Amino acid sequence: MSFIIVAENTTYRYGAKIVLENISFQISEKEKIALLGKNGSGKSTLIKAINRLIPSYSGRISFRFEKLRHDYPTDIYTIFSHPDEQILMNTVYSELALGLLQQGRKEEEIDAIIEKSLSYFGLLPYIHESPYCLSSGEKKKLLLATAFSLNPGILVLDEPFSNLDAKSKKELSLYISKLDCTQIIASHEYEYIRSFCTKAFVLYNHRLFIFDRIQDILDNPSFLAEYELS
């Protein structure tokens, strides 16, 4: 089996406080992992470690991208919980074009990819609009459209359903489920992630517990109570 991410004995301390302790896991290509845990359990810290945003942890997190480089020009794309903090450009078009230019894409290729991506997510009518005028749900779809255009090997989503109404959550979950890449999704919205995530990684008391089937924890009230997920 080909693993795309391998973490070995990853430990992170914030001052004297242990946040992650001896975290180890393996994620195969195109697996969809639900990252679960109560608030403050270390989910966001682990996401930052995967994104190389906290260099001072011990242990190792390694990525197996070299043989996949042709298929995945972008290694990792992460969508954080607050889209306004991640949107950089003044039009929807330029928001998508930014990453494609960094990939070295040609102008005519960029136009075709952007049109395809925005059409897929129902955002083509806003192509020349300011992304800051979009609703919360549309902004999250814009970031998903950006990910779709960049074709990342790993897509990381940090609380993608936060601040959305039920209709928008359902719509967003359908889009996420159709994206064909490795995914790590931190969420408390079990109703939506259970339909497309395979495994569950649960952070509790600084440690990681792995469930090979997400249903094994979500359908077990005693587990939900034990790991303070209910």
C-alpha positions in Angstrom: 0.0 0.0 0.0 1.3 3.5 -0.9 1.2 6.0 1.9 1.1 9.7 1.1 1.6 10.9 4.6 3.5 9.2 7.5 3.8 10.7 11.0 6.2 9.1 13.5 6.2 10.0 17.2 5.2 13.6 16.6 5.2 15.6 19.8 4.6 19.3 20.2 4.8 21.5 23.3 3.6 25.0 23.7 5.9 26.2 26.5 5.5 23.6 29.2 2.1 22.4 27.9 2.0 19.2 25.8 -0.4 19.6 22.9 0.5 16.5 20.9 2.3 13.5 22.3 3.8 10.7 20.3 1.4 11.0 17.4 1.9 8.4 14.7 -0.2 7.5 11.7 -0.2 6.6 8.0 -2.5 7.9 5.3 -2.9 6.2 2.0 -3.4 8.0 -1.3 -7.1 9.2 -1.7 -8.1 8.2 1.8 -10.6 10.6 3.4 -9.8 11.0 7.1 -12.1 12.6 9.7 -10.0 14.4 12.3 -12.2 14.5 15.5 -11.7 15.9 19.0 -13.2 18.3 21.4 -12.2 22.0 21.3 -8.6 22.4 22.4 -7.7 18.8 21.7 -4.9 19.7 19.2 -6.7 19.4 15.8 -5.6 22.8 14.5 -2.1 22.2 15.9 -1.8 18.9 14.0 -3.1 20.6 10.8 -0.4 23.3 11.2 2.3 20.6 11.7 1.1 18.9 8.5 1.4 22.2 6.7 4.9 22.8 8.1 3.7 25.9 10.0 5.2 24.8 13.3 8.8 23.7 12.8 9.6 23.1 16.4 7.9 19.7 17.0 9.8 16.5 17.6 9.4 13.3 15.6 8.7 13.4 11.9 5.9 14.0 9.4 7.0 12.9 5.9 5.3 13.1 2.5 5.7 10.8 -0.4 5.1 13.1 -3.4 8.0 12.6 -5.7 6.5 9.8 -7.8 3.1 11.6 -7.7 4.4 15.0 -8.8 3.0 14.7 -12.4 -0.5 14.0 -11.0 -0.4 16.5 -8.2 1.4 19.7 -9.0 0.4 21.1 -5.6 1.4 19.1 -2.6 -1.1 20.4 0.1 -3.9 22.9 0.0 -5.5 23.8 3.3 -8.8 25.6 3.8 -9.0 27.1 7.3 -12.2 27.8 9.2 -12.3 31.6 8.4 -12.2 32.2 4.6 -11.8 36.0 4.9 -8.3 35.4 6.4 -7.3 33.2 3.4 -8.7 35.2 0.5 -6.0 37.4 -0.9 -7.1 39.0 -4.2 -9.7 41.5 -5.2 -11.6 39.4 -7.8 -12.8 35.8 -7.9 -10.8 35.3 -11.2 -7.5 36.6 -9.7 -8.0 34.5 -6.6 -7.9 31.4 -8.6 -5.3 32.7 -11.0 -2.8 33.4 -8.3 -2.0 29.7 -7.5 -2.1 28.7 -11.2 0.5 31.4 -12.0 2.7 30.0 -9.2 2.4 26.6 -10.9 3.8 28.2 -14.1 0.6 27.7 -16.1 0.1 29.6 -19.4 -2.5 32.3 -19.7 -4.8 30.4 -22.0 -4.6 27.3 -19.8 -5.4 29.4 -16.7 -8.5 30.8 -18.3 -9.8 27.3 -19.2 -9.1 25.9 -15.7 -10.7 28.9 -13.9 -13.8 28.6 -16.1 -14.1 24.9 -15.5 -13.5 25.3 -11.7 -16.0 28.1 -11.2 -18.6 26.4 -13.3 -18.3 23.2 -11.3 -18.9 25.1 -8.0 -21.6 27.4 -9.5 -19.5 30.5 -9.1 -18.9 31.5 -12.8 -21.4 34.5 -12.6 -19.1 36.0 -9.9 -15.9 35.6 -11.9 -15.2 39.4 -12.0 -16.7 40.2 -8.6 -14.9 40.9 -5.4 -14.7 37.7 -3.3 -15.5 39.7 -0.2 -19.0 40.3 -1.5 -19.8 36.6 -1.5 -21.7 34.9 1.3 -19.9 32.7 3.8 -21.0 29.5 1.9 -19.9 31.0 -1.4 -16.5 32.0 0.0 -15.9 28.4 1.1 -17.0 27.2 -2.3 -14.5 29.7 -3.8 -11.7 28.2 -1.7 -12.8 24.7 -2.8 -12.8 25.9 -6.4 -9.2 27.1 -5.9 -8.2 23.7 -4.5 -10.0 22.0 -7.5 -8.0 24.2 -9.9 -4.7 23.4 -8.3 -5.2 19.7 -8.1 -3.5 19.1 -4.7 -2.3 15.7 -3.5 -3.7 16.4 -0.1 -6.7 18.7 0.8 -7.0 19.7 4.4 -10.2 21.2 5.7 -10.4 22.8 9.1 -14.1 23.1 10.3 -15.4 23.6 6.7 -19.1 23.7 7.9 -18.7 26.4 10.5 -21.0 29.4 10.2 -23.1 27.8 7.5 -26.9 27.1 7.5 -28.1 23.5 7.0 -28.7 23.9 3.3 -25.2 25.3 2.7 -23.6 22.5 4.9 -25.3 19.9 2.8 -24.3 21.5 -0.5 -20.7 21.9 0.6 -20.5 18.3 1.8 -21.6 17.1 -1.6 -18.8 19.1 -3.3 -16.2 17.8 -0.8 -17.3 14.2 -1.3 -16.7 14.5 -5.0 -13.2 15.8 -4.8 -10.8 13.0 -5.8 -7.8 13.4 -3.6 -6.5 12.6 -0.1 -8.4 14.5 2.5 -8.1 15.3 6.1 -11.2 17.0 7.5 -11.4 18.4 11.0 -15.1 18.8 11.9 -17.7 18.5 14.6 -20.4 18.0 12.0 -20.6 14.2 12.2 -23.8 14.1 10.1 -22.0 15.3 7.0 -18.5 13.8 7.3 -19.7 10.3 8.0 -21.1 10.0 4.5 -17.7 10.3 2.8 -14.9 9.9 5.3 -13.4 6.4 5.7 -11.3 6.5 8.9 -11.6 8.6 12.0 -8.5 10.0 13.8 -9.5 11.1 17.3 -7.3 13.4 19.4 -7.9 13.0 23.1 -5.5 13.9 26.0 -2.8 14.8 23.6 -2.9 11.3 22.0 -4.2 10.0 18.7 -6.6 7.1 18.5 -7.4 5.6 15.1 -10.7 4.0 14.0 -10.5 2.2 10.7 -14.2 2.8 10.1 -15.7 6.1 11.1 -19.0 4.4 11.9 -17.2 2.4 14.7 -17.0 5.6 16.8 -19.9 7.7 15.6 -22.4 4.8 16.1 -21.1 4.0 19.6 -22.4 6.3 22.3 -19.9 5.0 24.9 -16.9 5.8 22.6 -18.4 9.3 21.9 -18.7 9.9 25.7 -15.2 8.4 26.4 -13.5 10.8 24.0 -15.8 13.7 24.8 -17.2 13.9 21.3 -21.0 13.9 22.2 
